[in-house]
Amino acid sequence: MDAAGKEYFLEKQRTKVQFALPPHLHAWCAAILAASSLNEISDEDRCVLVQHATDTTKPEMLLDHVFVARCAPAYVQGNFKLSFSVDQSLQAVLSVLLRVLQATGGELKHGTPPKSAQERALIKLLVDMGEWTAMPIVS
């Protein structure tokens, strides 16, 4: 995703042409293609991702369905924050994508990040104790 975004902006700078498609669509396509090519995912998940990729013949088809697909460096060096927002018709694909990301070492987090290290430690402690249920569990 990061490479797709950089490639988009480098091409935009080089050609000085306004692209019709927003960059988040390129990032979404890159995420789907990268996830579907991983060896560690189940055949069922791969089938959903490949089906979505083959059904999407043109990126323009995603304009009204993918709202956010971002990749940004996280505070911890070497980690990235991925943000996604899609409409209801792509929720199944997003669930598979999140499952693949988790299976390959990603950590699923919802909402705004805590403001301090102490707040993060407290939330982790509450989650471990089973007292914090604000974060939905995606299976």
C-alpha positions in Angstrom: 0.0 0.0 0.0 2.8 2.4 0.9 4.5 1.7 -2.4 1.3 2.2 -4.3 0.7 5.6 -2.7 4.3 6.7 -3.3 4.1 5.6 -6.9 0.8 7.5 -7.4 2.3 10.8 -6.1 5.6 10.4 -8.0 3.7 9.9 -11.2 1.5 12.8 -10.4 4.6 15.1 -9.8 6.3 13.8 -12.9 3.4 14.3 -15.3 1.8 17.3 -13.7 -1.5 15.9 -14.7 -4.5 15.7 -12.3 -5.5 12.1 -12.0 -9.2 11.2 -12.1 -8.9 8.5 -9.4 -8.1 9.4 -5.8 -5.0 7.7 -4.3 -7.0 5.7 -1.8 -8.4 3.5 -4.6 -4.8 2.6 -5.7 -4.0 1.8 -2.0 -7.0 -0.4 -1.7 -6.2 -2.3 -4.9 -2.6 -2.8 -3.7 -3.7 -4.1 -0.3 -6.1 -6.6 -1.9 -3.5 -7.8 -4.4 -0.8 -8.1 -1.8 -3.0 -10.0 0.6 -4.2 -12.4 -2.0 -0.7 -13.3 -3.0 0.4 -14.3 0.6 1.1 -18.0 1.2 -0.1 -18.0 4.8 -3.8 -17.4 4.1 -6.5 -20.0 3.8 -7.9 -21.0 0.5 -11.3 -19.6 1.5 -9.9 -16.1 2.2 -7.8 -16.2 -0.9 -10.9 -17.0 -2.9 -12.8 -14.0 -1.5 -9.9 -11.6 -2.3 -9.3 -13.0 -5.8 -13.0 -12.9 -6.5 -13.1 -9.2 -5.5 -10.0 -8.4 -7.6 -11.4 -10.1 -10.7 -14.9 -8.6 -10.2 -13.3 -5.1 -10.1 -12.4 -4.7 -13.7 -11.8 -0.9 -13.4 -10.8 1.0 -10.3 -13.6 3.5 -11.0 -16.0 0.8 -9.9 -14.8 1.3 -6.3 -15.4 5.1 -6.2 -18.7 4.8 -4.3 -17.6 1.8 -2.2 -14.1 2.5 -0.8 -13.9 5.7 1.3 -10.6 5.3 3.1 -7.5 3.2 2.5 -4.4 4.7 4.0 -1.0 3.5 5.1 1.0 5.7 7.4 4.1 5.1 9.5 3.3 4.3 13.1 5.1 5.7 16.2 7.1 2.4 16.5 9.7 2.3 13.8 9.0 -0.3 11.2 5.3 -0.5 12.0 2.5 1.0 9.9 -1.0 2.2 10.6 -3.5 1.0 8.0 -6.9 2.7 7.9 -9.9 1.4 6.0 -13.5 2.5 5.5 -15.8 0.8 3.0 -19.5 0.6 2.4 -21.7 -2.3 3.4 -21.2 -4.2 0.1 -17.4 -4.6 0.8 -17.7 -5.5 4.5 -17.0 -9.2 3.8 -13.9 -8.3 1.7 -12.7 -6.0 4.5 -13.3 -8.6 7.1 -11.1 -11.1 5.1 -8.5 -8.5 4.6 -8.3 -7.7 8.3 -8.2 -11.4 9.1 -5.3 -11.9 6.7 -3.5 -8.9 8.2 -3.9 -10.4 11.7 -2.8 -13.8 10.6 0.4 -12.4 9.2 1.3 -10.5 12.4 -0.9 -7.4 12.3 -2.7 -6.1 15.4 -6.3 -4.9 15.0 -7.1 -1.7 16.9 -10.2 0.4 16.8 -10.9 4.0 17.6 -8.5 6.8 18.4 -5.1 5.9 20.0 -4.6 6.5 23.7 -3.0 9.8 24.6 -0.2 8.5 26.8 1.8 5.4 27.6 0.0 5.1 31.0 -3.3 5.1 29.3 -2.2 2.4 26.9 -0.9 0.3 29.8 -4.2 0.7 31.7 -6.2 -0.3 28.6 -4.0 -3.4 28.1 -4.4 -4.4 31.7 -8.2 -4.0 31.5 -8.3 -6.0 28.3 -6.2 -8.8 29.8 -8.5 -8.9 32.9 -11.6 -9.1 30.6 -13.0 -5.8 32.0 -12.6 -3.8 28.8 -15.1 -4.7 26.1 -15.2 -1.5 24.1 -13.0 -3.0 21.3 -15.0 -5.3 19.0 -13.5 -8.7 18.4 -13.2 -9.5 14.7 -13.1 -13.2 13.9 
